[in-house]
Amino acid sequence: MNPLARAYLIAGALALLADADVQLLRLPGCFRVSMPTPRDTEVQASLLPVIGWADRLGHSSGGTLWCEVAAPGSGQA
């Protein structure tokens, strides 16, 4: 599966599981999927397997959950 398709798959699954707005951004070398961190811990737990499909993941102190899929040839996978 190509990286953009994988990023769309992750974004769609996160949106469905969390019932939230999800952003998909093209950044240099990667595709970033981000969304507000859900308050419900059960919903947070349900997202973990999905964000595990990404190459990198994290969160910000501003309450945003994100993950990235490396673009081809970026050397970031």
All heavy atoms as TSV, in Angstrom:
chain	resi	resn	atom	element	x	y	z
A	1	MET	N	N	0.852	-1.176	0.000
A	1	MET	CA	C	0.000	0.000	0.000
A	1	MET	C	C	0.892	1.231	0.000
A	1	MET	O	O	1.848	1.300	0.774
A	1	MET	CB	C	-0.892	-0.032	1.244
A	1	MET	CG	C	-1.773	1.185	1.377
A	1	MET	SD	S	-2.855	1.169	2.840
A	1	MET	CE	C	-3.820	-0.277	2.555
A	2	ASN	N	N	0.583	2.193	-0.853
A	2	ASN	CA	C	1.430	3.387	-0.902
A	2	ASN	C	C	1.168	4.268	0.330
A	2	ASN	O	O	0.121	4.157	0.980
A	2	ASN	CB	C	1.244	4.138	-2.225
A	2	ASN	CG	C	-0.072	4.866	-2.324
A	2	ASN	OD1	O	-0.442	5.626	-1.441
A	2	ASN	ND2	N	-0.779	4.653	-3.412
A	3	PRO	N	N	2.115	5.145	0.671
A	3	PRO	CA	C	2.010	5.936	1.898
A	3	PRO	C	C	0.774	6.831	1.968
A	3	PRO	O	O	0.172	6.957	3.029
A	3	PRO	CB	C	3.295	6.777	1.894
A	3	PRO	CG	C	4.261	5.960	1.107
A	3	PRO	CD	C	3.448	5.308	0.038
A	4	LEU	N	N	0.381	7.438	0.855
A	4	LEU	CA	C	-0.802	8.300	0.893
A	4	LEU	C	C	-2.057	7.474	1.183
A	4	LEU	O	O	-2.910	7.874	1.984
A	4	LEU	CB	C	-0.953	9.075	-0.412
A	4	LEU	CG	C	-2.151	10.029	-0.480
A	4	LEU	CD1	C	-2.109	11.036	0.661
A	4	LEU	CD2	C	-2.182	10.733	-1.829
A	5	ALA	N	N	-2.171	6.304	0.565
A	5	ALA	CA	C	-3.319	5.439	0.826
A	5	ALA	C	C	-3.331	4.998	2.289
A	5	ALA	O	O	-4.396	4.942	2.927
A	5	ALA	CB	C	-3.282	4.227	-0.101
A	6	ARG	N	N	-2.168	4.709	2.832
A	6	ARG	CA	C	-2.083	4.302	4.244
A	6	ARG	C	C	-2.490	5.463	5.155
A	6	ARG	O	O	-3.211	5.274	6.143
A	6	ARG	CB	C	-0.671	3.829	4.577
A	6	ARG	CG	C	-0.562	3.177	5.922
A	6	ARG	CD	C	0.667	2.301	6.087
A	6	ARG	NE	N	1.892	2.873	5.602
A	6	ARG	CZ	C	2.951	3.166	6.380
A	6	ARG	NH1	N	2.924	2.904	7.666
A	6	ARG	NH2	N	4.043	3.662	5.841
A	7	ALA	N	N	-2.065	6.688	4.806
A	7	ALA	CA	C	-2.440	7.865	5.597
A	7	ALA	C	C	-3.953	8.077	5.554
A	7	ALA	O	O	-4.575	8.380	6.581
A	7	ALA	CB	C	-1.703	9.099	5.096
A	8	TYR	N	N	-4.569	7.910	4.369
A	8	TYR	CA	C	-6.026	8.030	4.260
A	8	TYR	C	C	-6.727	6.943	5.077
A	8	TYR	O	O	-7.747	7.199	5.719
A	8	TYR	CB	C	-6.475	7.946	2.809
A	8	TYR	CG	C	-6.535	9.285	2.116
A	8	TYR	CD1	C	-5.616	9.609	1.122
A	8	TYR	CD2	C	-7.513	10.224	2.441
A	8	TYR	CE1	C	-5.665	10.826	0.477
A	8	TYR	CE2	C	-7.561	11.455	1.803
A	8	TYR	CZ	C	-6.639	11.753	0.821
A	8	TYR	OH	O	-6.687	12.960	0.191
A	9	LEU	N	N	-6.206	5.743	5.056
A	9	LEU	CA	C	-6.781	4.643	5.819
A	9	LEU	C	C	-6.742	4.952	7.316
A	9	LEU	O	O	-7.736	4.768	8.038
A	9	LEU	CB	C	-6.026	3.345	5.517
A	9	LEU	CG	C	-6.514	2.097	6.239
A	9	LEU	CD1	C	-7.902	1.700	5.753
A	9	LEU	CD2	C	-5.542	0.953	6.008
A	10	ILE	N	N	-5.613	5.441	7.789
A	10	ILE	CA	C	-5.463	5.805	9.196
A	10	ILE	C	C	-6.426	6.934	9.555
A	10	ILE	O	O	-7.135	6.873	10.562
A	10	ILE	CB	C	-4.002	6.199	9.508
A	10	ILE	CG1	C	-3.092	4.977	9.397
A	10	ILE	CG2	C	-3.892	6.844	10.891
A	10	ILE	CD1	C	-1.607	5.307	9.399
A	11	ALA	N	N	-6.478	7.969	8.710
A	11	ALA	CA	C	-7.349	9.116	8.982
A	11	ALA	C	C	-8.814	8.677	9.052
A	11	ALA	O	O	-9.554	9.089	9.956
A	11	ALA	CB	C	-7.160	10.188	7.913
A	12	GLY	N	N	-9.231	7.848	8.122
A	12	GLY	CA	C	-10.609	7.389	8.118
A	12	GLY	C	C	-10.949	6.556	9.334
A	12	GLY	O	O	-12.027	6.705	9.938
A	13	ALA	N	N	-10.048	5.674	9.713
A	13	ALA	CA	C	-10.287	4.821	10.880
A	13	ALA	C	C	-10.337	5.645	12.163
A	13	ALA	O	O	-11.200	5.422	13.022
A	13	ALA	CB	C	-9.209	3.740	10.975
A	14	LEU	N	N	-9.444	6.621	12.302
A	14	LEU	CA	C	-9.452	7.478	13.493
A	14	LEU	C	C	-10.739	8.280	13.570
A	14	LEU	O	O	-11.341	8.397	14.644
A	14	LEU	CB	C	-8.240	8.417	13.496
A	14	LEU	CG	C	-6.878	7.771	13.708
A	14	LEU	CD1	C	-5.779	8.821	13.597
A	14	LEU	CD2	C	-6.795	7.052	15.038
A	15	ALA	N	N	-11.163	8.843	12.446
A	15	ALA	CA	C	-12.398	9.628	12.416
A	15	ALA	C	C	-13.596	8.771	12.811
A	15	ALA	O	O	-14.466	9.202	13.578
A	15	ALA	CB	C	-12.600	10.237	11.036
A	16	LEU	N	N	-13.629	7.557	12.315
A	16	LEU	CA	C	-14.740	6.649	12.606
A	16	LEU	C	C	-14.749	6.232	14.081
A	16	LEU	O	O	-15.782	6.286	14.752
A	16	LEU	CB	C	-14.649	5.416	11.710
A	16	LEU	CG	C	-15.758	4.392	11.847
A	16	LEU	CD1	C	-17.080	4.970	11.371
A	16	LEU	CD2	C	-15.414	3.152	11.040
A	17	LEU	N	N	-13.597	5.841	14.591
A	17	LEU	CA	C	-13.521	5.366	15.971
A	17	LEU	C	C	-13.768	6.473	17.000
A	17	LEU	O	O	-14.386	6.236	18.032
A	17	LEU	CB	C	-12.156	4.726	16.240
A	17	LEU	CG	C	-11.910	3.378	15.579
A	17	LEU	CD1	C	-10.440	3.002	15.687
A	17	LEU	CD2	C	-12.788	2.310	16.209
A	18	ALA	N	N	-13.252	7.665	16.725
A	18	ALA	CA	C	-13.347	8.755	17.699
A	18	ALA	C	C	-14.521	9.688	17.435
A	18	ALA	O	O	-14.793	10.566	18.250
A	18	ALA	CB	C	-12.049	9.551	17.710
A	19	ASP	N	N	-15.191	9.518	16.285
A	19	ASP	CA	C	-16.261	10.429	15.891
A	19	ASP	C	C	-15.772	11.875	16.001
A	19	ASP	O	O	-16.381	12.710	16.671
A	19	ASP	CB	C	-17.510	10.200	16.743
A	19	ASP	CG	C	-18.729	10.929	16.170
A	19	ASP	OD1	O	-18.752	11.187	14.950
A	19	ASP	OD2	O	-19.641	11.244	16.950
A	20	ALA	N	N	-14.635	12.139	15.371
A	20	ALA	CA	C	-13.991	13.446	15.470
A	20	ALA	C	C	-13.473	13.887	14.106
A	20	ALA	O	O	-13.316	13.074	13.198
A	20	ALA	CB	C	-12.822	13.367	16.448
A	21	ASP	N	N	-13.219	15.181	13.996
A	21	ASP	CA	C	-12.601	15.717	12.790
A	21	ASP	C	C	-11.121	15.366	12.798
A	21	ASP	O	O	-10.432	15.542	13.806
A	21	ASP	CB	C	-12.751	17.239	12.719
A	21	ASP	CG	C	-14.194	17.662	12.472
A	21	ASP	OD1	O	-14.931	16.899	11.821
A	21	ASP	OD2	O	-14.564	18.745	12.934
A	22	VAL	N	N	-10.641	14.884	11.678
A	22	VAL	CA	C	-9.245	14.476	11.537
A	22	VAL	C	C	-8.650	15.246	10.375
A	22	VAL	O	O	-9.300	15.434	9.347
A	22	VAL	CB	C	-9.154	12.950	11.277
A	22	VAL	CG1	C	-7.730	12.519	11.045
A	22	VAL	CG2	C	-9.757	12.176	12.440
A	23	GLN	N	N	-7.435	15.723	10.540
A	23	GLN	CA	C	-6.741	16.434	9.468
A	23	GLN	C	C	-5.672	15.542	8.866
A	23	GLN	O	O	-4.985	14.808	9.584
A	23	GLN	CB	C	-6.054	17.697	9.996
A	23	GLN	CG	C	-6.998	18.775	10.404
A	23	GLN	CD	C	-6.226	20.034	10.796
A	23	GLN	OE1	O	-5.107	19.963	11.302
A	23	GLN	NE2	N	-6.829	21.171	10.562
A	24	LEU	N	N	-5.521	15.647	7.552
A	24	LEU	CA	C	-4.442	14.965	6.842
A	24	LEU	C	C	-3.636	16.034	6.139
A	24	LEU	O	O	-4.164	16.766	5.303
A	24	LEU	CB	C	-5.007	13.948	5.847
A	24	LEU	CG	C	-4.007	13.233	4.943
A	24	LEU	CD1	C	-2.958	12.493	5.751
A	24	LEU	CD2	C	-4.732	12.281	4.011
A	25	LEU	N	N	-2.382	16.171	6.512
A	25	LEU	CA	C	-1.507	17.206	5.960
A	25	LEU	C	C	-0.337	16.588	5.222
A	25	LEU	O	O	0.199	15.564	5.652
A	25	LEU	CB	C	-0.962	18.099	7.077
A	25	LEU	CG	C	-1.977	18.808	7.959
A	25	LEU	CD1	C	-1.275	19.457	9.141
A	25	LEU	CD2	C	-2.729	19.844	7.159
A	26	ARG	N	N	0.084	17.240	4.166
A	26	ARG	CA	C	1.305	16.853	3.442
A	26	ARG	C	C	2.421	17.741	3.954
A	26	ARG	O	O	2.377	18.960	3.802
A	26	ARG	CB	C	1.097	17.042	1.936
A	26	ARG	CG	C	2.363	16.837	1.116
A	26	ARG	CD	C	2.717	15.351	1.116
A	26	ARG	NE	N	3.710	15.052	0.125
A	26	ARG	CZ	C	4.993	14.797	0.413
A	26	ARG	NH1	N	5.411	14.827	1.652
A	26	ARG	NH2	N	5.836	14.496	-0.542
A	27	LEU	N	N	3.379	17.154	4.621
A	27	LEU	CA	C	4.543	17.873	5.126
A	27	LEU	C	C	5.767	17.403	4.358
A	27	LEU	O	O	5.721	16.360	3.696
A	27	LEU	CB	C	4.725	17.593	6.616
A	27	LEU	CG	C	3.568	17.990	7.531
A	27	LEU	CD1	C	3.851	17.534	8.959
A	27	LEU	CD2	C	3.325	19.469	7.477
A	28	PRO	N	N	6.873	18.129	4.432
A	28	PRO	CA	C	8.077	17.654	3.754
A	28	PRO	C	C	8.481	16.263	4.267
A	28	PRO	O	O	8.723	16.085	5.450
A	28	PRO	CB	C	9.138	18.699	4.117
A	28	PRO	CG	C	8.355	19.927	4.443
A	28	PRO	CD	C	7.071	19.435	5.056
A	29	GLY	N	N	8.434	15.292	3.400
A	29	GLY	CA	C	8.883	13.946	3.740
A	29	GLY	C	C	7.852	13.034	4.372
A	29	GLY	O	O	8.148	11.886	4.664
A	30	CYS	N	N	6.630	13.550	4.637
A	30	CYS	CA	C	5.646	12.679	5.275
A	30	CYS	C	C	4.227	13.209	5.092
A	30	CYS	O	O	4.014	14.329	4.652
A	30	CYS	CB	C	5.937	12.523	6.761
A	30	CYS	SG	S	5.662	14.014	7.726
A	31	PHE	N	N	3.286	12.351	5.454
A	31	PHE	CA	C	1.876	12.718	5.547
A	31	PHE	C	C	1.532	12.655	7.032
A	31	PHE	O	O	1.790	11.649	7.687
A	31	PHE	CB	C	0.992	11.735	4.776
A	31	PHE	CG	C	1.321	11.677	3.317
A	31	PHE	CD1	C	2.085	10.645	2.806
A	31	PHE	CD2	C	0.881	12.670	2.453
A	31	PHE	CE1	C	2.404	10.581	1.464
A	31	PHE	CE2	C	1.196	12.623	1.106
A	31	PHE	CZ	C	1.951	11.584	0.608
A	32	ARG	N	N	0.977	13.740	7.578
A	32	ARG	CA	C	0.631	13.783	8.998
A	32	ARG	C	C	-0.878	13.741	9.171
A	32	ARG	O	O	-1.602	14.500	8.560
A	32	ARG	CB	C	1.181	15.027	9.672
A	32	ARG	CG	C	0.767	15.112	11.154
A	32	ARG	CD	C	1.355	16.276	11.865
A	32	ARG	NE	N	2.729	15.941	12.216
A	32	ARG	CZ	C	3.467	16.663	13.046
A	32	ARG	NH1	N	2.992	17.751	13.596
A	32	ARG	NH2	N	4.700	16.294	13.314
A	33	VAL	N	N	-1.321	12.846	10.042
A	33	VAL	CA	C	-2.719	12.747	10.426
A	33	VAL	C	C	-2.800	13.271	11.856
A	33	VAL	O	O	-2.041	12.834	12.725
A	33	VAL	CB	C	-3.200	11.275	10.363
A	33	VAL	CG1	C	-4.647	11.172	10.822
A	33	VAL	CG2	C	-3.033	10.706	8.961
A	34	SER	N	N	-3.704	14.225	12.102
A	34	SER	CA	C	-3.822	14.767	13.449
A	34	SER	C	C	-5.288	14.969	13.815
A	34	SER	O	O	-6.149	15.112	12.943
A	34	SER	CB	C	-3.050	16.083	13.583
A	34	SER	OG	O	-3.592	17.067	12.730
A	35	MET	N	N	-5.525	14.970	15.108
A	35	MET	CA	C	-6.879	15.138	15.625
A	35	MET	C	C	-6.793	15.556	17.090
A	35	MET	O	O	-5.765	15.341	17.742
A	35	MET	CB	C	-7.663	13.827	15.521
A	35	MET	CG	C	-7.082	12.706	16.354
A	35	MET	SD	S	-8.014	11.171	16.265
A	35	MET	CE	C	-9.452	11.597	17.217
A	36	PRO	N	N	-7.875	16.144	17.624
A	36	PRO	CA	C	-7.879	16.433	19.055
A	36	PRO	C	C	-7.843	15.115	19.846
A	36	PRO	O	O	-8.480	14.139	19.449
A	36	PRO	CB	C	-9.218	17.145	19.286
A	36	PRO	CG	C	-9.715	17.537	17.938
A	36	PRO	CD	C	-9.078	16.606	16.958
A	37	THR	N	N	-7.112	15.097	20.932
A	37	THR	CA	C	-7.063	13.897	21.771
A	37	THR	C	C	-8.414	13.712	22.444
A	37	THR	O	O	-8.900	14.622	23.114
A	37	THR	CB	C	-5.955	14.033	22.839
A	37	THR	OG1	O	-4.713	14.260	22.191
A	37	THR	CG2	C	-5.859	12.782	23.701
A	38	PRO	N	N	-9.033	12.550	22.263
A	38	PRO	CA	C	-10.337	12.310	22.905
A	38	PRO	C	C	-10.199	12.310	24.431
A	38	PRO	O	O	-9.191	11.864	24.971
A	38	PRO	CB	C	-10.733	10.918	22.421
A	38	PRO	CG	C	-9.864	10.623	21.260
A	38	PRO	CD	C	-8.618	11.420	21.439
A	39	ARG	N	N	-11.224	12.795	25.105
A	39	ARG	CA	C	-11.200	12.816	26.575
A	39	ARG	C	C	-11.476	11.436	27.159
A	39	ARG	O	O	-10.980	11.104	28.222
A	39	ARG	CB	C	-12.231	13.802	27.106
A	39	ARG	CG	C	-11.924	15.233	26.742
A	39	ARG	CD	C	-12.968	16.158	27.353
A	39	ARG	NE	N	-12.822	17.510	26.865
A	39	ARG	CZ	C	-12.073	18.429	27.467
A	39	ARG	NH1	N	-11.425	18.126	28.558
A	39	ARG	NH2	N	-11.992	19.641	26.955
A	40	ASP	N	N	-12.277	10.654	26.472
A	40	ASP	CA	C	-12.663	9.324	26.946
A	40	ASP	C	C	-11.486	8.353	26.805
A	40	ASP	O	O	-10.985	8.127	25.707
A	40	ASP	CB	C	-13.869	8.834	26.136
A	40	ASP	CG	C	-14.440	7.514	26.633
A	40	ASP	OD1	O	-13.684	6.690	27.188
A	40	ASP	OD2	O	-15.646	7.301	26.436
A	41	THR	N	N	-11.067	7.763	27.908
A	41	THR	CA	C	-9.904	6.865	27.875
A	41	THR	C	C	-10.182	5.588	27.084
A	41	THR	O	O	-9.269	5.011	26.505
A	41	THR	CB	C	-9.433	6.505	29.290
A	41	THR	OG1	O	-10.523	5.965	30.032
A	41	THR	CG2	C	-8.891	7.744	30.000
A	42	GLU	N	N	-11.433	5.152	27.037
A	42	GLU	CA	C	-11.762	3.974	26.233
A	42	GLU	C	C	-11.607	4.272	24.745
A	42	GLU	O	O	-11.133	3.423	23.986
A	42	GLU	CB	C	-13.182	3.478	26.540
A	42	GLU	CG	C	-13.293	2.823	27.891
A	42	GLU	CD	C	-14.677	2.267	28.160
A	42	GLU	OE1	O	-15.429	2.010	27.208
A	42	GLU	OE2	O	-14.990	2.073	29.345
A	43	VAL	N	N	-12.002	5.465	24.339
A	43	VAL	CA	C	-11.811	5.860	22.944
A	43	VAL	C	C	-10.320	5.978	22.642
A	43	VAL	O	O	-9.846	5.511	21.603
A	43	VAL	CB	C	-12.545	7.186	22.632
A	43	VAL	CG1	C	-12.216	7.684	21.234
A	43	VAL	CG2	C	-14.050	7.017	22.797
A	44	GLN	N	N	-9.565	6.574	23.559
A	44	GLN	CA	C	-8.114	6.678	23.368
A	44	GLN	C	C	-7.506	5.297	23.158
A	44	GLN	O	O	-6.681	5.102	22.267
A	44	GLN	CB	C	-7.460	7.349	24.578
A	44	GLN	CG	C	-7.775	8.809	24.729
A	44	GLN	CD	C	-7.180	9.378	26.012
A	44	GLN	OE1	O	-6.334	8.775	26.661
A	44	GLN	NE2	N	-7.637	10.565	26.383
A	45	ALA	N	N	-7.908	4.341	23.967
A	45	ALA	CA	C	-7.379	2.974	23.863
A	45	ALA	C	C	-7.741	2.347	22.528
A	45	ALA	O	O	-6.936	1.612	21.943
A	45	ALA	CB	C	-7.880	2.120	25.014
A	46	SER	N	N	-8.926	2.647	22.018
A	46	SER	CA	C	-9.339	2.064	20.732
A	46	SER	C	C	-8.538	2.616	19.566
A	46	SER	O	O	-8.453	1.991	18.514
A	46	SER	CB	C	-10.837	2.291	20.500
A	46	SER	OG	O	-11.107	3.637	20.163
A	47	LEU	N	N	-7.931	3.789	19.742
A	47	LEU	CA	C	-7.145	4.411	18.670
A	47	LEU	C	C	-5.724	3.861	18.575
A	47	LEU	O	O	-5.093	3.964	17.524
A	47	LEU	CB	C	-7.081	5.925	18.873
A	47	LEU	CG	C	-8.407	6.672	18.942
A	47	LEU	CD1	C	-8.156	8.155	19.177
A	47	LEU	CD2	C	-9.238	6.448	17.699
A	48	LEU	N	N	-5.230	3.290	19.649
A	48	LEU	CA	C	-3.827	2.850	19.680
A	48	LEU	C	C	-3.461	1.867	18.569
A	48	LEU	O	O	-2.423	2.047	17.915
A	48	LEU	CB	C	-3.478	2.279	21.047
A	48	LEU	CG	C	-3.455	3.291	22.185
A	48	LEU	CD1	C	-3.197	2.595	23.516
A	48	LEU	CD2	C	-2.433	4.375	21.932
A	49	PRO	N	N	-4.264	0.841	18.301
A	49	PRO	CA	C	-3.883	-0.057	17.206
A	49	PRO	C	C	-3.822	0.652	15.855
A	49	PRO	O	O	-2.978	0.343	15.022
A	49	PRO	CB	C	-4.983	-1.125	17.211
A	49	PRO	CG	C	-5.578	-1.084	18.565
A	49	PRO	CD	C	-5.456	0.349	19.014
A	50	VAL	N	N	-4.703	1.635	15.655
A	50	VAL	CA	C	-4.737	2.346	14.370
A	50	VAL	C	C	-3.507	3.228	14.206
A	50	VAL	O	O	-2.863	3.207	13.153
A	50	VAL	CB	C	-6.030	3.185	14.236
A	50	VAL	CG1	C	-6.011	4.001	12.956
A	50	VAL	CG2	C	-7.243	2.283	14.288
A	51	ILE	N	N	-3.164	3.994	15.242
A	51	ILE	CA	C	-1.992	4.851	15.081
A	51	ILE	C	C	-0.707	4.024	15.016
A	51	ILE	O	O	0.301	4.497	14.527
A	51	ILE	CB	C	-1.908	5.973	16.147
A	51	ILE	CG1	C	-1.781	5.409	17.547
A	51	ILE	CG2	C	-3.084	6.910	16.036
A	51	ILE	CD1	C	-1.556	6.452	18.611
A	52	GLY	N	N	-0.782	2.784	15.444
A	52	GLY	CA	C	0.355	1.870	15.310
A	52	GLY	C	C	0.666	1.518	13.860
A	52	GLY	O	O	1.742	1.012	13.568
A	53	TRP	N	N	-0.263	1.794	12.940
A	53	TRP	CA	C	-0.014	1.560	11.513
A	53	TRP	C	C	0.913	2.615	10.918
A	53	TRP	O	O	1.420	2.444	9.821
A	53	TRP	CB	C	-1.316	1.589	10.716
A	53	TRP	CG	C	-2.339	0.590	11.122
A	53	TRP	CD1	C	-2.129	-0.583	11.825
A	53	TRP	CD2	C	-3.737	0.648	10.868
A	53	TRP	NE1	N	-3.325	-1.236	12.021
A	53	TRP	CE2	C	-4.326	-0.510	11.440
A	53	TRP	CE3	C	-4.555	1.568	10.211
A	53	TRP	CZ2	C	-5.692	-0.756	11.368
A	53	TRP	CZ3	C	-5.915	1.308	10.150
A	53	TRP	CH2	C	-6.470	0.164	10.714
A	54	ALA	N	N	1.152	3.697	11.646
A	54	ALA	CA	C	1.989	4.796	11.156
A	54	ALA	C	C	3.463	4.519	11.438
A	54	ALA	O	O	3.819	3.612	12.195
A	54	ALA	CB	C	1.569	6.102	11.819
A	55	ASP	N	N	4.323	5.339	10.835
A	55	ASP	CA	C	5.761	5.205	11.047
A	55	ASP	C	C	6.214	5.915	12.319
A	55	ASP	O	O	7.162	5.510	12.957
A	55	ASP	CB	C	6.527	5.765	9.846
A	55	ASP	CG	C	6.226	4.989	8.577
A	55	ASP	OD1	O	6.177	3.739	8.646
A	55	ASP	OD2	O	6.019	5.616	7.527
A	56	ARG	N	N	5.529	7.004	12.671
A	56	ARG	CA	C	5.841	7.771	13.885
A	56	ARG	C	C	4.532	8.254	14.489
A	56	ARG	O	O	3.565	8.498	13.772
A	56	ARG	CB	C	6.699	8.995	13.548
A	56	ARG	CG	C	8.120	8.659	13.189
A	56	ARG	CD	C	8.892	9.914	12.809
A	56	ARG	NE	N	8.308	10.589	11.649
A	56	ARG	CZ	C	8.417	10.174	10.387
A	56	ARG	NH1	N	9.047	9.067	10.114
A	56	ARG	NH2	N	7.878	10.854	9.399
A	57	LEU	N	N	4.523	8.460	15.808
A	57	LEU	CA	C	3.327	8.970	16.452
A	57	LEU	C	C	3.701	9.793	17.661
A	57	LEU	O	O	4.821	9.728	18.148
A	57	LEU	CB	C	2.388	7.830	16.836
A	57	LEU	CG	C	2.979	6.711	17.693
A	57	LEU	CD1	C	2.539	6.861	19.133
A	57	LEU	CD2	C	2.545	5.380	17.145
A	58	GLY	N	N	2.736	10.578	18.119
A	58	GLY	CA	C	2.993	11.396	19.294
A	58	GLY	C	C	1.784	12.221	19.662
A	58	GLY	O	O	0.687	12.022	19.155
A	59	HIS	N	N	1.988	13.182	20.559
A	59	HIS	CA	C	0.930	14.096	20.960
A	59	HIS	C	C	1.570	15.404	21.366
A	59	HIS	O	O	2.765	15.472	21.646
A	59	HIS	CB	C	0.094	13.515	22.112
A	59	HIS	CG	C	0.876	13.319	23.362
A	59	HIS	ND1	N	1.003	14.290	24.316
A	59	HIS	CD2	C	1.602	12.265	23.804
A	59	HIS	CE1	C	1.763	13.848	25.292
A	59	HIS	NE2	N	2.146	12.608	25.005
A	60	SER	N	N	0.784	16.467	21.354
A	60	SER	CA	C	1.302	17.765	21.759
A	60	SER	C	C	0.670	18.159	23.087
A	60	SER	O	O	-0.378	17.628	23.472
A	60	SER	CB	C	0.977	18.824	20.702
A	60	SER	OG	O	-0.400	19.116	20.727
A	61	SER	N	N	1.290	19.109	23.756
A	61	SER	CA	C	0.739	19.577	25.026
A	61	SER	C	C	-0.574	20.321	24.806
A	61	SER	O	O	-1.340	20.526	25.734
A	61	SER	CB	C	1.751	20.476	25.741
A	61	SER	OG	O	2.074	21.573	24.913
A	62	GLY	N	N	-0.853	20.709	23.567
A	62	GLY	CA	C	-2.097	21.403	23.251
A	62	GLY	C	C	-3.277	20.473	23.058
A	62	GLY	O	O	-4.351	20.907	22.666
A	63	GLY	N	N	-3.111	19.173	23.304
A	63	GLY	CA	C	-4.214	18.245	23.205
A	63	GLY	C	C	-4.427	17.659	21.828
A	63	GLY	O	O	-5.537	17.278	21.473
A	64	THR	N	N	-3.370	17.569	21.046
A	64	THR	CA	C	-3.471	17.014	19.697
A	64	THR	C	C	-2.735	15.683	19.622
A	64	THR	O	O	-1.594	15.574	20.058
A	64	THR	CB	C	-2.868	17.980	18.656
A	64	THR	OG1	O	-3.572	19.221	18.728
A	64	THR	CG2	C	-2.995	17.427	17.261
A	65	LEU	N	N	-3.393	14.701	19.062
A	65	LEU	CA	C	-2.808	13.389	18.792
A	65	LEU	C	C	-2.393	13.381	17.328
A	65	LEU	O	O	-3.152	13.834	16.476
A	65	LEU	CB	C	-3.866	12.323	19.053
A	65	LEU	CG	C	-3.521	10.878	18.736
A	65	LEU	CD1	C	-2.490	10.375	19.737
A	65	LEU	CD2	C	-4.778	10.030	18.809
A	66	TRP	N	N	-1.201	12.925	17.010
A	66	TRP	CA	C	-0.765	12.899	15.613
A	66	TRP	C	C	0.026	11.637	15.319
A	66	TRP	O	O	0.560	10.997	16.219
A	66	TRP	CB	C	0.070	14.140	15.262
A	66	TRP	CG	C	1.310	14.303	16.091
A	66	TRP	CD1	C	1.432	15.032	17.234
A	66	TRP	CD2	C	2.597	13.717	15.860
A	66	TRP	NE1	N	2.711	14.927	17.731
A	66	TRP	CE2	C	3.451	14.133	16.897
A	66	TRP	CE3	C	3.107	12.882	14.879
A	66	TRP	CZ2	C	4.775	13.744	16.971
A	66	TRP	CZ3	C	4.432	12.491	14.948
A	66	TRP	CH2	C	5.252	12.922	15.996
A	67	CYS	N	N	0.061	11.304	14.035
A	67	CYS	CA	C	0.924	10.230	13.567
A	67	CYS	C	C	1.345	10.570	12.143
A	67	CYS	O	O	0.685	11.346	11.456
A	67	CYS	CB	C	0.242	8.866	13.648
A	67	CYS	SG	S	-1.268	8.704	12.700
A	68	GLU	N	N	2.458	10.019	11.724
A	68	GLU	CA	C	3.007	10.333	10.406
A	68	GLU	C	C	3.332	9.063	9.635
A	68	GLU	O	O	3.769	8.065	10.203
A	68	GLU	CB	C	4.289	11.162	10.549
A	68	GLU	CG	C	4.040	12.522	11.136
A	68	GLU	CD	C	5.292	13.337	11.362
A	68	GLU	OE1	O	6.415	12.773	11.345
A	68	GLU	OE2	O	5.157	14.544	11.569
A	69	VAL	N	N	3.110	9.161	8.333
A	69	VAL	CA	C	3.474	8.108	7.399
A	69	VAL	C	C	4.522	8.704	6.482
A	69	VAL	O	O	4.296	9.745	5.856
A	69	VAL	CB	C	2.242	7.643	6.579
A	69	VAL	CG1	C	2.654	6.617	5.543
A	69	VAL	CG2	C	1.175	7.075	7.503
A	70	ALA	N	N	5.701	8.081	6.410
A	70	ALA	CA	C	6.794	8.604	5.599
A	70	ALA	C	C	6.460	8.525	4.117
A	70	ALA	O	O	5.902	7.529	3.652
A	70	ALA	CB	C	8.084	7.854	5.891
A	71	ALA	N	N	6.792	9.576	3.383
A	71	ALA	CA	C	6.596	9.604	1.937
A	71	ALA	C	C	7.719	8.805	1.273
A	71	ALA	O	O	8.810	8.664	1.832
A	71	ALA	CB	C	6.602	11.046	1.435
A	72	PRO	N	N	7.459	8.289	0.079
A	72	PRO	CA	C	8.499	7.507	-0.617
A	72	PRO	C	C	9.756	8.339	-0.842
A	72	PRO	O	O	9.666	9.518	-1.168
A	72	PRO	CB	C	7.852	7.145	-1.952
A	72	PRO	CG	C	6.416	7.452	-1.827
A	72	PRO	CD	C	6.246	8.408	-0.706
A	73	GLY	N	N	10.890	7.731	-0.627
A	73	GLY	CA	C	12.167	8.385	-0.871
A	73	GLY	C	C	12.576	9.390	0.184
A	73	GLY	O	O	13.572	10.070	0.058
A	74	SER	N	N	11.802	9.505	1.276
A	74	SER	CA	C	12.120	10.490	2.308
A	74	SER	C	C	13.207	9.992	3.251
A	74	SER	O	O	13.813	10.784	3.960
A	74	SER	CB	C	10.878	10.854	3.099
A	74	SER	OG	O	10.445	9.750	3.874
A	75	GLY	N	N	13.408	8.689	3.305
A	75	GLY	CA	C	14.383	8.121	4.225
A	75	GLY	C	C	13.922	8.181	5.667
A	75	GLY	O	O	14.711	8.022	6.576
A	76	GLN	N	N	12.637	8.428	5.899
A	76	GLN	CA	C	12.127	8.597	7.256
A	76	GLN	C	C	11.330	7.407	7.761
A	76	GLN	O	O	10.805	7.438	8.857
A	76	GLN	CB	C	11.244	9.844	7.329
A	76	GLN	CG	C	11.991	11.113	7.065
A	76	GLN	CD	C	11.090	12.327	7.260
A	76	GLN	OE1	O	10.111	12.279	7.985
A	76	GLN	NE2	N	11.442	13.404	6.606
A	77	ALA	N	N	11.210	6.371	6.970
A	77	ALA	CA	C	10.384	5.217	7.394
A	77	ALA	C	C	10.987	4.485	8.566
A	77	ALA	O	O	12.119	4.543	8.862
A	77	ALA	CB	C	10.214	4.256	6.230
